[in-house]
Amino acid sequence: MTKANLTVTSNGRMVIPAAMRAALGLQGGGNVVARLVDGTIVLEPQDAAIRGAQAMVARYVPRHSGLVDELIAERHAAAERE
């Protein structure tokens, strides 16, 4: 199932059909991220949105960059200056 007509109630609720929830891995419920893209609402499971964001950032950060270690060192240096 790739298309369904949904009804939005007066309080903004709608039901995502079971087949769509199953395809998205939301059988038992879960969180989704809603984005408005060119006048269209796009819903995606939260874990998929996180993976997408991680992939986007990974293009700009070297694979074994040690960013966490750099941040910790910067915080220690800032604390020593105070």
mmCIF file of the N, C-alpha and C atoms, coordinates in Angstrom:
data_MODEL
# 
_entry.id   MODEL 
# 
loop_
_atom_site.group_PDB 
_atom_site.id 
_atom_site.type_symbol 
_atom_site.label_atom_id 
_atom_site.label_alt_id 
_atom_site.label_comp_id 
_atom_site.label_asym_id 
_atom_site.label_entity_id 
_atom_site.label_seq_id 
_atom_site.pdbx_PDB_ins_code 
_atom_site.Cartn_x 
_atom_site.Cartn_y 
_atom_site.Cartn_z 
_atom_site.occupancy 
_atom_site.B_iso_or_equiv 
_atom_site.pdbx_formal_charge 
_atom_site.auth_seq_id 
_atom_site.auth_comp_id 
_atom_site.auth_asym_id 
_atom_site.auth_atom_id 
_atom_site.pdbx_PDB_model_num 
ATOM 1   N N  . MET A 1 1  ? 0.852   -1.180 0.000  1.00 0.00 ? 1  MET A N  1 
ATOM 2   C CA . MET A 1 1  ? 0.000   0.000  0.000  1.00 0.00 ? 1  MET A CA 1 
ATOM 3   C C  . MET A 1 1  ? 0.888   1.230  0.000  1.00 0.00 ? 1  MET A C  1 
ATOM 4   N N  . THR A 1 2  ? 0.769   2.052  -1.013 1.00 0.00 ? 2  THR A N  1 
ATOM 5   C CA . THR A 1 2  ? 1.593   3.253  -1.099 1.00 0.00 ? 2  THR A CA 1 
ATOM 6   C C  . THR A 1 2  ? 0.780   4.534  -1.071 1.00 0.00 ? 2  THR A C  1 
ATOM 7   N N  . LYS A 1 3  ? -0.547  4.404  -1.119 1.00 0.00 ? 3  LYS A N  1 
ATOM 8   C CA . LYS A 1 3  ? -1.379  5.596  -1.103 1.00 0.00 ? 3  LYS A CA 1 
ATOM 9   C C  . LYS A 1 3  ? -2.667  5.288  -0.355 1.00 0.00 ? 3  LYS A C  1 
ATOM 10  N N  . ALA A 1 4  ? -3.106  6.245  0.444  1.00 0.00 ? 4  ALA A N  1 
ATOM 11  C CA . ALA A 1 4  ? -4.373  6.094  1.173  1.00 0.00 ? 4  ALA A CA 1 
ATOM 12  C C  . ALA A 1 4  ? -4.954  7.477  1.405  1.00 0.00 ? 4  ALA A C  1 
ATOM 13  N N  . ASN A 1 5  ? -6.247  7.568  1.405  1.00 0.00 ? 5  ASN A N  1 
ATOM 14  C CA . ASN A 1 5  ? -6.925  8.811  1.754  1.00 0.00 ? 5  ASN A CA 1 
ATOM 15  C C  . ASN A 1 5  ? -7.201  8.779  3.251  1.00 0.00 ? 5  ASN A C  1 
ATOM 16  N N  . LEU A 1 6  ? -6.681  9.754  3.956  1.00 0.00 ? 6  LEU A N  1 
ATOM 17  C CA . LEU A 1 6  ? -6.843  9.825  5.406  1.00 0.00 ? 6  LEU A CA 1 
ATOM 18  C C  . LEU A 1 6  ? -7.750  10.993 5.752  1.00 0.00 ? 6  LEU A C  1 
ATOM 19  N N  . THR A 1 7  ? -8.473  10.843 6.838  1.00 0.00 ? 7  THR A N  1 
ATOM 20  C CA . THR A 1 7  ? -9.322  11.914 7.339  1.00 0.00 ? 7  THR A CA 1 
ATOM 21  C C  . THR A 1 7  ? -8.654  12.533 8.553  1.00 0.00 ? 7  THR A C  1 
ATOM 22  N N  . VAL A 1 8  ? -8.558  13.851 8.555  1.00 0.00 ? 8  VAL A N  1 
ATOM 23  C CA . VAL A 1 8  ? -8.009  14.569 9.704  1.00 0.00 ? 8  VAL A CA 1 
ATOM 24  C C  . VAL A 1 8  ? -9.194  15.066 10.520 1.00 0.00 ? 8  VAL A C  1 
ATOM 25  N N  . THR A 1 9  ? -9.222  14.691 11.808 1.00 0.00 ? 9  THR A N  1 
ATOM 26  C CA . THR A 1 9  ? -10.319 15.113 12.664 1.00 0.00 ? 9  THR A CA 1 
ATOM 27  C C  . THR A 1 9  ? -10.139 16.566 13.073 1.00 0.00 ? 9  THR A C  1 
ATOM 28  N N  . SER A 1 10 ? -11.146 17.126 13.714 1.00 0.00 ? 10 SER A N  1 
ATOM 29  C CA . SER A 1 10 ? -11.098 18.543 14.094 1.00 0.00 ? 10 SER A CA 1 
ATOM 30  C C  . SER A 1 10 ? -9.967  18.845 15.072 1.00 0.00 ? 10 SER A C  1 
ATOM 31  N N  . ASN A 1 11 ? -9.500  17.830 15.811 1.00 0.00 ? 11 ASN A N  1 
ATOM 32  C CA . ASN A 1 11 ? -8.384  18.070 16.733 1.00 0.00 ? 11 ASN A CA 1 
ATOM 33  C C  . ASN A 1 11 ? -7.035  17.702 16.107 1.00 0.00 ? 11 ASN A C  1 
ATOM 34  N N  . GLY A 1 12 ? -7.033  17.427 14.781 1.00 0.00 ? 12 GLY A N  1 
ATOM 35  C CA . GLY A 1 12 ? -5.781  17.200 14.063 1.00 0.00 ? 12 GLY A CA 1 
ATOM 36  C C  . GLY A 1 12 ? -5.311  15.762 14.013 1.00 0.00 ? 12 GLY A C  1 
ATOM 37  N N  . ARG A 1 13 ? -6.077  14.837 14.520 1.00 0.00 ? 13 ARG A N  1 
ATOM 38  C CA . ARG A 1 13 ? -5.655  13.436 14.523 1.00 0.00 ? 13 ARG A CA 1 
ATOM 39  C C  . ARG A 1 13 ? -6.041  12.749 13.222 1.00 0.00 ? 13 ARG A C  1 
ATOM 40  N N  . MET A 1 14 ? -5.216  11.760 12.859 1.00 0.00 ? 14 MET A N  1 
ATOM 41  C CA . MET A 1 14 ? -5.529  10.914 11.718 1.00 0.00 ? 14 MET A CA 1 
ATOM 42  C C  . MET A 1 14 ? -4.986  9.524  12.011 1.00 0.00 ? 14 MET A C  1 
ATOM 43  N N  . VAL A 1 15 ? -5.515  8.544  11.319 1.00 0.00 ? 15 VAL A N  1 
ATOM 44  C CA . VAL A 1 15 ? -5.074  7.170  11.511 1.00 0.00 ? 15 VAL A CA 1 
ATOM 45  C C  . VAL A 1 15 ? -4.291  6.743  10.280 1.00 0.00 ? 15 VAL A C  1 
ATOM 46  N N  . ILE A 1 16 ? -3.078  6.265  10.499 1.00 0.00 ? 16 ILE A N  1 
ATOM 47  C CA . ILE A 1 16 ? -2.269  5.712  9.421  1.00 0.00 ? 16 ILE A CA 1 
ATOM 48  C C  . ILE A 1 16 ? -2.689  4.254  9.267  1.00 0.00 ? 16 ILE A C  1 
ATOM 49  N N  . PRO A 1 17 ? -3.069  3.818  8.081  1.00 0.00 ? 17 PRO A N  1 
ATOM 50  C CA . PRO A 1 17 ? -3.534  2.441  7.894  1.00 0.00 ? 17 PRO A CA 1 
ATOM 51  C C  . PRO A 1 17 ? -2.511  1.409  8.385  1.00 0.00 ? 17 PRO A C  1 
ATOM 52  N N  . ALA A 1 18 ? -3.031  0.284  8.880  1.00 0.00 ? 18 ALA A N  1 
ATOM 53  C CA . ALA A 1 18 ? -2.191  -0.769 9.458  1.00 0.00 ? 18 ALA A CA 1 
ATOM 54  C C  . ALA A 1 18 ? -1.118  -1.245 8.489  1.00 0.00 ? 18 ALA A C  1 
ATOM 55  N N  . ALA A 1 19 ? -1.454  -1.398 7.213  1.00 0.00 ? 19 ALA A N  1 
ATOM 56  C CA . ALA A 1 19 ? -0.469  -1.874 6.238  1.00 0.00 ? 19 ALA A CA 1 
ATOM 57  C C  . ALA A 1 19 ? 0.701   -0.898 6.113  1.00 0.00 ? 19 ALA A C  1 
ATOM 58  N N  . MET A 1 20 ? 0.399   0.395  6.163  1.00 0.00 ? 20 MET A N  1 
ATOM 59  C CA . MET A 1 20 ? 1.466   1.403  6.087  1.00 0.00 ? 20 MET A CA 1 
ATOM 60  C C  . MET A 1 20 ? 2.309   1.387  7.361  1.00 0.00 ? 20 MET A C  1 
ATOM 61  N N  . ARG A 1 21 ? 1.639   1.279  8.508  1.00 0.00 ? 21 ARG A N  1 
ATOM 62  C CA . ARG A 1 21 ? 2.386   1.210  9.774  1.00 0.00 ? 21 ARG A CA 1 
ATOM 63  C C  . ARG A 1 21 ? 3.302   0.002  9.777  1.00 0.00 ? 21 ARG A C  1 
ATOM 64  N N  . ALA A 1 22 ? 2.825   -1.127 9.293  1.00 0.00 ? 22 ALA A N  1 
ATOM 65  C CA . ALA A 1 22 ? 3.645   -2.341 9.248  1.00 0.00 ? 22 ALA A CA 1 
ATOM 66  C C  . ALA A 1 22 ? 4.846   -2.148 8.323  1.00 0.00 ? 22 ALA A C  1 
ATOM 67  N N  . ALA A 1 23 ? 4.618   -1.534 7.164  1.00 0.00 ? 23 ALA A N  1 
ATOM 68  C CA . ALA A 1 23 ? 5.710   -1.300 6.215  1.00 0.00 ? 23 ALA A CA 1 
ATOM 69  C C  . ALA A 1 23 ? 6.772   -0.370 6.794  1.00 0.00 ? 23 ALA A C  1 
ATOM 70  N N  . LEU A 1 24 ? 6.356   0.518  7.685  1.00 0.00 ? 24 LEU A N  1 
ATOM 71  C CA . LEU A 1 24 ? 7.286   1.463  8.317  1.00 0.00 ? 24 LEU A CA 1 
ATOM 72  C C  . LEU A 1 24 ? 7.875   0.936  9.621  1.00 0.00 ? 24 LEU A C  1 
ATOM 73  N N  . GLY A 1 25 ? 7.471   -0.260 10.029 1.00 0.00 ? 25 GLY A N  1 
ATOM 74  C CA . GLY A 1 25 ? 7.968   -0.817 11.291 1.00 0.00 ? 25 GLY A CA 1 
ATOM 75  C C  . GLY A 1 25 ? 7.311   -0.198 12.502 1.00 0.00 ? 25 GLY A C  1 
ATOM 76  N N  . LEU A 1 26 ? 6.086   0.272  12.352 1.00 0.00 ? 26 LEU A N  1 
ATOM 77  C CA . LEU A 1 26 ? 5.369   0.930  13.447 1.00 0.00 ? 26 LEU A CA 1 
ATOM 78  C C  . LEU A 1 26 ? 4.182   0.098  13.931 1.00 0.00 ? 26 LEU A C  1 
ATOM 79  N N  . GLN A 1 27 ? 4.281   -1.233 13.832 1.00 0.00 ? 27 GLN A N  1 
ATOM 80  C CA . GLN A 1 27 ? 3.155   -2.083 14.197 1.00 0.00 ? 27 GLN A CA 1 
ATOM 81  C C  . GLN A 1 27 ? 2.677   -1.836 15.626 1.00 0.00 ? 27 GLN A C  1 
ATOM 82  N N  . GLY A 1 28 ? 3.584   -1.702 16.557 1.00 0.00 ? 28 GLY A N  1 
ATOM 83  C CA . GLY A 1 28 ? 3.217   -1.498 17.951 1.00 0.00 ? 28 GLY A CA 1 
ATOM 84  C C  . GLY A 1 28 ? 3.160   -0.036 18.341 1.00 0.00 ? 28 GLY A C  1 
ATOM 85  N N  . GLY A 1 29 ? 3.127   0.840  17.368 1.00 0.00 ? 29 GLY A N  1 
ATOM 86  C CA . GLY A 1 29 ? 3.169   2.269  17.651 1.00 0.00 ? 29 GLY A CA 1 
ATOM 87  C C  . GLY A 1 29 ? 4.595   2.775  17.541 1.00 0.00 ? 29 GLY A C  1 
ATOM 88  N N  . GLY A 1 30 ? 4.793   4.021  17.817 1.00 0.00 ? 30 GLY A N  1 
ATOM 89  C CA . GLY A 1 30 ? 6.129   4.595  17.752 1.00 0.00 ? 30 GLY A CA 1 
ATOM 90  C C  . GLY A 1 30 ? 6.061   6.064  17.405 1.00 0.00 ? 30 GLY A C  1 
ATOM 91  N N  . ASN A 1 31 ? 7.220   6.650  17.236 1.00 0.00 ? 31 ASN A N  1 
ATOM 92  C CA . ASN A 1 31 ? 7.328   8.070  16.939 1.00 0.00 ? 31 ASN A CA 1 
ATOM 93  C C  . ASN A 1 31 ? 7.646   8.277  15.465 1.00 0.00 ? 31 ASN A C  1 
ATOM 94  N N  . VAL A 1 32 ? 7.048   9.302  14.894 1.00 0.00 ? 32 VAL A N  1 
ATOM 95  C CA . VAL A 1 32 ? 7.343   9.686  13.523 1.00 0.00 ? 32 VAL A CA 1 
ATOM 96  C C  . VAL A 1 32 ? 7.773   11.142 13.504 1.00 0.00 ? 32 VAL A C  1 
ATOM 97  N N  . VAL A 1 33 ? 8.533   11.498 12.498 1.00 0.00 ? 33 VAL A N  1 
ATOM 98  C CA . VAL A 1 33 ? 8.945   12.879 12.278 1.00 0.00 ? 33 VAL A CA 1 
ATOM 99  C C  . VAL A 1 33 ? 8.123   13.397 11.109 1.00 0.00 ? 33 VAL A C  1 
ATOM 100 N N  . ALA A 1 34 ? 7.522   14.562 11.278 1.00 0.00 ? 34 ALA A N  1 
ATOM 101 C CA . ALA A 1 34 ? 6.728   15.179 10.223 1.00 0.00 ? 34 ALA A CA 1 
ATOM 102 C C  . ALA A 1 34 ? 7.490   16.376 9.685  1.00 0.00 ? 34 ALA A C  1 
ATOM 103 N N  . ARG A 1 35 ? 7.602   16.436 8.360  1.00 0.00 ? 35 ARG A N  1 
ATOM 104 C CA . ARG A 1 35 ? 8.251   17.571 7.701  1.00 0.00 ? 35 ARG A CA 1 
ATOM 105 C C  . ARG A 1 35 ? 7.292   18.123 6.655  1.00 0.00 ? 35 ARG A C  1 
ATOM 106 N N  . LEU A 1 36 ? 7.316   19.417 6.477  1.00 0.00 ? 36 LEU A N  1 
ATOM 107 C CA . LEU A 1 36 ? 6.536   20.054 5.430  1.00 0.00 ? 36 LEU A CA 1 
ATOM 108 C C  . LEU A 1 36 ? 7.496   20.369 4.291  1.00 0.00 ? 36 LEU A C  1 
ATOM 109 N N  . VAL A 1 37 ? 7.296   19.721 3.136  1.00 0.00 ? 37 VAL A N  1 
ATOM 110 C CA . VAL A 1 37 ? 8.180   19.872 1.986  1.00 0.00 ? 37 VAL A CA 1 
ATOM 111 C C  . VAL A 1 37 ? 7.340   20.323 0.795  1.00 0.00 ? 37 VAL A C  1 
ATOM 112 N N  . ASP A 1 38 ? 7.555   21.548 0.373  1.00 0.00 ? 38 ASP A N  1 
ATOM 113 C CA . ASP A 1 38 ? 6.830   22.085 -0.785 1.00 0.00 ? 38 ASP A CA 1 
ATOM 114 C C  . ASP A 1 38 ? 5.320   21.860 -0.675 1.00 0.00 ? 38 ASP A C  1 
ATOM 115 N N  . GLY A 1 39 ? 4.765   22.151 0.476  1.00 0.00 ? 39 GLY A N  1 
ATOM 116 C CA . GLY A 1 39 ? 3.326   22.034 0.672  1.00 0.00 ? 39 GLY A CA 1 
ATOM 117 C C  . GLY A 1 39 ? 2.827   20.617 0.887  1.00 0.00 ? 39 GLY A C  1 
ATOM 118 N N  . THR A 1 40 ? 3.723   19.670 1.087  1.00 0.00 ? 40 THR A N  1 
ATOM 119 C CA . THR A 1 40 ? 3.362   18.277 1.311  1.00 0.00 ? 40 THR A CA 1 
ATOM 120 C C  . THR A 1 40 ? 3.897   17.824 2.662  1.00 0.00 ? 40 THR A C  1 
ATOM 121 N N  . ILE A 1 41 ? 3.076   17.125 3.433  1.00 0.00 ? 41 ILE A N  1 
ATOM 122 C CA . ILE A 1 41 ? 3.538   16.580 4.709  1.00 0.00 ? 41 ILE A CA 1 
ATOM 123 C C  . ILE A 1 41 ? 4.205   15.239 4.446  1.00 0.00 ? 41 ILE A C  1 
ATOM 124 N N  . VAL A 1 42 ? 5.430   15.099 4.926  1.00 0.00 ? 42 VAL A N  1 
ATOM 125 C CA . VAL A 1 42 ? 6.177   13.856 4.800  1.00 0.00 ? 42 VAL A CA 1 
ATOM 126 C C  . VAL A 1 42 ? 6.343   13.284 6.204  1.00 0.00 ? 42 VAL A C  1 
ATOM 127 N N  . LEU A 1 43 ? 5.904   12.043 6.393  1.00 0.00 ? 43 LEU A N  1 
ATOM 128 C CA . LEU A 1 43 ? 6.051   11.365 7.682  1.00 0.00 ? 43 LEU A CA 1 
ATOM 129 C C  . LEU A 1 43 ? 7.072   10.249 7.533  1.00 0.00 ? 43 LEU A C  1 
ATOM 130 N N  . GLU A 1 44 ? 7.990   10.148 8.493  1.00 0.00 ? 44 GLU A N  1 
ATOM 131 C CA . GLU A 1 44 ? 8.933   9.036  8.489  1.00 0.00 ? 44 GLU A CA 1 
ATOM 132 C C  . GLU A 1 44 ? 9.195   8.609  9.922  1.00 0.00 ? 44 GLU A C  1 
ATOM 133 N N  . PRO A 1 45 ? 9.458   7.321  10.121 1.00 0.00 ? 45 PRO A N  1 
ATOM 134 C CA . PRO A 1 45 ? 9.764   6.857  11.471 1.00 0.00 ? 45 PRO A CA 1 
ATOM 135 C C  . PRO A 1 45 ? 10.958  7.626  12.029 1.00 0.00 ? 45 PRO A C  1 
ATOM 136 N N  . GLN A 1 46 ? 10.930  7.880  13.326 1.00 0.00 ? 46 GLN A N  1 
ATOM 137 C CA . GLN A 1 46 ? 11.986  8.669  13.951 1.00 0.00 ? 46 GLN A CA 1 
ATOM 138 C C  . GLN A 1 46 ? 13.361  8.045  13.740 1.00 0.00 ? 46 GLN A C  1 
ATOM 139 N N  . ASP A 1 47 ? 13.472  6.722  13.850 1.00 0.00 ? 47 ASP A N  1 
ATOM 140 C CA . ASP A 1 47 ? 14.779  6.093  13.680 1.00 0.00 ? 47 ASP A CA 1 
ATOM 141 C C  . ASP A 1 47 ? 15.301  6.268  12.253 1.00 0.00 ? 47 ASP A C  1 
ATOM 142 N N  . ALA A 1 48 ? 14.412  6.268  11.259 1.00 0.00 ? 48 ALA A N  1 
ATOM 143 C CA . ALA A 1 48 ? 14.835  6.509  9.879  1.00 0.00 ? 48 ALA A CA 1 
ATOM 144 C C  . ALA A 1 48 ? 15.305  7.950  9.703  1.00 0.00 ? 48 ALA A C  1 
ATOM 145 N N  . ALA A 1 49 ? 14.634  8.891  10.344 1.00 0.00 ? 49 ALA A N  1 
ATOM 146 C CA . ALA A 1 49 ? 15.042  10.292 10.272 1.00 0.00 ? 49 ALA A CA 1 
ATOM 147 C C  . ALA A 1 49 ? 16.419  10.488 10.902 1.00 0.00 ? 49 ALA A C  1 
ATOM 148 N N  . ILE A 1 50 ? 16.661  9.795  12.008 1.00 0.00 ? 50 ILE A N  1 
ATOM 149 C CA . ILE A 1 50 ? 17.968  9.888  12.671 1.00 0.00 ? 50 ILE A CA 1 
ATOM 150 C C  . ILE A 1 50 ? 19.054  9.314  11.780 1.00 0.00 ? 50 ILE A C  1 
ATOM 151 N N  . ARG A 1 51 ? 18.800  8.150  11.181 1.00 0.00 ? 51 ARG A N  1 
ATOM 152 C CA . ARG A 1 51 ? 19.791  7.549  10.267 1.00 0.00 ? 51 ARG A CA 1 
ATOM 153 C C  . ARG A 1 51 ? 20.071  8.487  9.087  1.00 0.00 ? 51 ARG A C  1 
ATOM 154 N N  . GLY A 1 52 ? 19.037  9.133  8.575  1.00 0.00 ? 52 GLY A N  1 
ATOM 155 C CA . GLY A 1 52 ? 19.234  10.073 7.477  1.00 0.00 ? 52 GLY A CA 1 
ATOM 156 C C  . GLY A 1 52 ? 20.089  11.257 7.886  1.00 0.00 ? 52 GLY A C  1 
ATOM 157 N N  . ALA A 1 53 ? 19.842  11.790 9.072  1.00 0.00 ? 53 ALA A N  1 
ATOM 158 C CA . ALA A 1 53 ? 20.638  12.920 9.570  1.00 0.00 ? 53 ALA A CA 1 
ATOM 159 C C  . ALA A 1 53 ? 22.091  12.495 9.796  1.00 0.00 ? 53 ALA A C  1 
ATOM 160 N N  . GLN A 1 54 ? 22.280  11.299 10.344 1.00 0.00 ? 54 GLN A N  1 
ATOM 161 C CA . GLN A 1 54 ? 23.636  10.801 10.566 1.00 0.00 ? 54 GLN A CA 1 
ATOM 162 C C  . GLN A 1 54 ? 24.378  10.628 9.242  1.00 0.00 ? 54 GLN A C  1 
ATOM 163 N N  . ALA A 1 55 ? 23.695  10.120 8.225  1.00 0.00 ? 55 ALA A N  1 
ATOM 164 C CA . ALA A 1 55 ? 24.322  9.939  6.918  1.00 0.00 ? 55 ALA A CA 1 
ATOM 165 C C  . ALA A 1 55 ? 24.692  11.283 6.303  1.00 0.00 ? 55 ALA A C  1 
ATOM 166 N N  . MET A 1 56 ? 23.827  12.281 6.487  1.00 0.00 ? 56 MET A N  1 
ATOM 167 C CA . MET A 1 56 ? 24.097  13.605 5.946  1.00 0.00 ? 56 MET A CA 1 
ATOM 168 C C  . MET A 1 56 ? 25.337  14.208 6.614  1.00 0.00 ? 56 MET A C  1 
ATOM 169 N N  . VAL A 1 57 ? 25.447  14.089 7.922  1.00 0.00 ? 57 VAL A N  1 
ATOM 170 C CA . VAL A 1 57 ? 26.594  14.638 8.649  1.00 0.00 ? 57 VAL A CA 1 
ATOM 171 C C  . VAL A 1 57 ? 27.863  13.863 8.315  1.00 0.00 ? 57 VAL A C  1 
ATOM 172 N N  . ALA A 1 58 ? 27.737  12.544 8.131  1.00 0.00 ? 58 ALA A N  1 
ATOM 173 C CA . ALA A 1 58 ? 28.903  11.701 7.863  1.00 0.00 ? 58 ALA A CA 1 
ATOM 174 C C  . ALA A 1 58 ? 29.630  12.111 6.590  1.00 0.00 ? 58 ALA A C  1 
ATOM 175 N N  . ARG A 1 59 ? 28.935  12.738 5.652  1.00 0.00 ? 59 ARG A N  1 
ATOM 176 C CA . ARG A 1 59 ? 29.597  13.187 4.420  1.00 0.00 ? 59 ARG A CA 1 
ATOM 177 C C  . ARG A 1 59 ? 30.619  14.283 4.694  1.00 0.00 ? 59 ARG A C  1 
ATOM 178 N N  . TYR A 1 60 ? 30.470  14.998 5.813  1.00 0.00 ? 60 TYR A N  1 
ATOM 179 C CA . TYR A 1 60 ? 31.330  16.140 6.098  1.00 0.00 ? 60 TYR A CA 1 
ATOM 180 C C  . TYR A 1 60 ? 32.324  15.896 7.236  1.00 0.00 ? 60 TYR A C  1 
ATOM 181 N N  . VAL A 1 61 ? 32.237  14.745 7.873  1.00 0.00 ? 61 VAL A N  1 
ATOM 182 C CA . VAL A 1 61 ? 33.106  14.446 9.010  1.00 0.00 ? 61 VAL A CA 1 
ATOM 183 C C  . VAL A 1 61 ? 33.913  13.195 8.678  1.00 0.00 ? 61 VAL A C  1 
ATOM 184 N N  . PRO A 1 62 ? 35.228  13.257 8.816  1.00 0.00 ? 62 PRO A N  1 
ATOM 185 C CA . PRO A 1 62 ? 36.040  12.063 8.574  1.00 0.00 ? 62 PRO A CA 1 
ATOM 186 C C  . PRO A 1 62 ? 35.582  10.902 9.458  1.00 0.00 ? 62 PRO A C  1 
ATOM 187 N N  . ARG A 1 63 ? 35.663  9.689  8.931  1.00 0.00 ? 63 ARG A N  1 
ATOM 188 C CA . ARG A 1 63 ? 35.114  8.505  9.598  1.00 0.00 ? 63 ARG A CA 1 
ATOM 189 C C  . ARG A 1 63 ? 35.647  8.311  11.018 1.00 0.00 ? 63 ARG A C  1 
ATOM 190 N N  . HIS A 1 64 ? 36.931  8.409  11.209 1.00 0.00 ? 64 HIS A N  1 
ATOM 191 C CA . HIS A 1 64 ? 37.512  8.204  12.550 1.00 0.00 ? 64 HIS A CA 1 
ATOM 192 C C  . HIS A 1 64 ? 38.140  9.510  13.027 1.00 0.00 ? 64 HIS A C  1 
ATOM 193 N N  . SER A 1 65 ? 37.316  10.533 13.143 1.00 0.00 ? 65 SER A N  1 
ATOM 194 C CA . SER A 1 65 ? 37.838  11.867 13.417 1.00 0.00 ? 65 SER A CA 1 
ATOM 195 C C  . SER A 1 65 ? 38.114  12.150 14.889 1.00 0.00 ? 65 SER A C  1 
ATOM 196 N N  . GLY A 1 66 ? 37.483  11.432 15.798 1.00 0.00 ? 66 GLY A N  1 
ATOM 197 C CA . GLY A 1 66 ? 37.692  11.697 17.208 1.00 0.00 ? 66 GLY A CA 1 
ATOM 198 C C  . GLY A 1 66 ? 37.033  12.989 17.675 1.00 0.00 ? 66 GLY A C  1 
ATOM 199 N N  . LEU A 1 67 ? 35.882  13.332 17.100 1.00 0.00 ? 67 LEU A N  1 
ATOM 200 C CA . LEU A 1 67 ? 35.213  14.580 17.467 1.00 0.00 ? 67 LEU A CA 1 
ATOM 201 C C  . LEU A 1 67 ? 34.853  14.627 18.944 1.00 0.00 ? 67 LEU A C  1 
ATOM 202 N N  . VAL A 1 68 ? 34.482  13.498 19.511 1.00 0.00 ? 68 VAL A N  1 
ATOM 203 C CA . VAL A 1 68 ? 34.127  13.466 20.933 1.00 0.00 ? 68 VAL A CA 1 
ATOM 204 C C  . VAL A 1 68 ? 35.337  13.812 21.780 1.00 0.00 ? 68 VAL A C  1 
ATOM 205 N N  . ASP A 1 69 ? 36.481  13.217 21.450 1.00 0.00 ? 69 ASP A N  1 
ATOM 206 C CA . ASP A 1 69 ? 37.703  13.511 22.201 1.00 0.00 ? 69 ASP A CA 1 
ATOM 207 C C  . ASP A 1 69 ? 38.089  14.981 22.063 1.00 0.00 ? 69 ASP A C  1 
ATOM 208 N N  . GLU A 1 70 ? 37.927  15.545 20.859 1.00 0.00 ? 70 GLU A N  1 
ATOM 209 C CA . GLU A 1 70 ? 38.220  16.956 20.653 1.00 0.00 ? 70 GLU A CA 1 
ATOM 210 C C  . GLU A 1 70 ? 37.311  17.839 21.498 1.00 0.00 ? 70 GLU A C  1 
ATOM 211 N N  . LEU A 1 71 ? 36.025  17.509 21.552 1.00 0.00 ? 71 LEU A N  1 
ATOM 212 C CA . LEU A 1 71 ? 35.075  18.285 22.345 1.00 0.00 ? 71 LEU A CA 1 
ATOM 213 C C  . LEU A 1 71 ? 35.427  18.221 23.826 1.00 0.00 ? 71 LEU A C  1 
ATOM 214 N N  . ILE A 1 72 ? 35.746  17.028 24.317 1.00 0.00 ? 72 ILE A N  1 
ATOM 215 C CA . ILE A 1 72 ? 36.109  16.878 25.728 1.00 0.00 ? 72 ILE A CA 1 
ATOM 216 C C  . ILE A 1 72 ? 37.352  17.703 26.043 1.00 0.00 ? 72 ILE A C  1 
ATOM 217 N N  . ALA A 1 73 ? 38.352  17.650 25.168 1.00 0.00 ? 73 ALA A N  1 
ATOM 218 C CA . ALA A 1 73 ? 39.583  18.422 25.389 1.00 0.00 ? 73 ALA A CA 1 
ATOM 219 C C  . ALA A 1 73 ? 39.287  19.919 25.402 1.00 0.00 ? 73 ALA A C  1 
ATOM 220 N N  . GLU A 1 74 ? 38.434  20.376 24.492 1.00 0.00 ? 74 GLU A N  1 
ATOM 221 C CA . GLU A 1 74 ? 38.061  21.793 24.468 1.00 0.00 ? 74 GLU A CA 1 
ATOM 222 C C  . GLU A 1 74 ? 37.344  22.204 25.747 1.00 0.00 ? 74 GLU A C  1 
ATOM 223 N N  . ARG A 1 75 ? 36.455  21.359 26.230 1.00 0.00 ? 75 ARG A N  1 
ATOM 224 C CA . ARG A 1 75 ? 35.723  21.671 27.465 1.00 0.00 ? 75 ARG A CA 1 
ATOM 225 C C  . ARG A 1 75 ? 36.661  21.713 28.666 1.00 0.00 ? 75 ARG A C  1 
ATOM 226 N N  . HIS A 1 76 ? 37.616  20.786 28.725 1.00 0.00 ? 76 HIS A N  1 
ATOM 227 C CA . HIS A 1 76 ? 38.592  20.805 29.831 1.00 0.00 ? 76 HIS A CA 1 
ATOM 228 C C  . HIS A 1 76 ? 39.444  22.053 29.779 1.00 0.00 ? 76 HIS A C  1 
ATOM 229 N N  . ALA A 1 77 ? 39.866  22.445 28.581 1.00 0.00 ? 77 ALA A N  1 
ATOM 230 C CA . ALA A 1 77 ? 40.683  23.642 28.431 1.00 0.00 ? 77 ALA A CA 1 
ATOM 231 C C  . ALA A 1 77 ? 39.881  24.884 28.840 1.00 0.00 ? 77 ALA A C  1 
ATOM 232 N N  . ALA A 1 78 ? 38.622  24.933 28.449 1.00 0.00 ? 78 ALA A N  1 
ATOM 233 C CA . ALA A 1 78 ? 37.777  26.080 28.832 1.00 0.00 ? 78 ALA A CA 1 
ATOM 234 C C  . ALA A 1 78 ? 37.579  26.127 30.329 1.00 0.00 ? 78 ALA A C  1 
ATOM 235 N N  . ALA A 1 79 ? 37.405  24.964 30.962 1.00 0.00 ? 79 ALA A N  1 
ATOM 236 C CA . ALA A 1 79 ? 37.212  24.929 32.413 1.00 0.00 ? 79 ALA A CA 1 
ATOM 237 C C  . ALA A 1 79 ? 38.469  25.400 33.143 1.00 0.00 ? 79 ALA A C  1 
ATOM 238 N N  . GLU A 1 80 ? 39.634  25.055 32.621 1.00 0.00 ? 80 GLU A N  1 
ATOM 239 C CA . GLU A 1 80 ? 40.884  25.481 33.243 1.00 0.00 ? 80 GLU A CA 1 
ATOM 240 C C  . GLU A 1 80 ? 41.089  26.987 33.120 1.00 0.00 ? 80 GLU A C  1 
ATOM 241 N N  . ARG A 1 81 ? 40.589  27.585 32.050 1.00 0.00 ? 81 ARG A N  1 
ATOM 242 C CA . ARG A 1 81 ? 40.723  29.034 31.865 1.00 0.00 ? 81 ARG A CA 1 
ATOM 243 C C  . ARG A 1 81 ? 39.807  29.817 32.790 1.00 0.00 ? 81 ARG A C  1 
ATOM 244 N N  . GLU A 1 82 ? 38.778  29.194 33.305 1.00 0.00 ? 82 GLU A N  1 
ATOM 245 C CA . GLU A 1 82 ? 37.815  29.917 34.171 1.00 0.00 ? 82 GLU A CA 1 
ATOM 246 C C  . GLU A 1 82 ? 38.320  30.077 35.568 1.00 0.00 ? 82 GLU A C  1 
# 
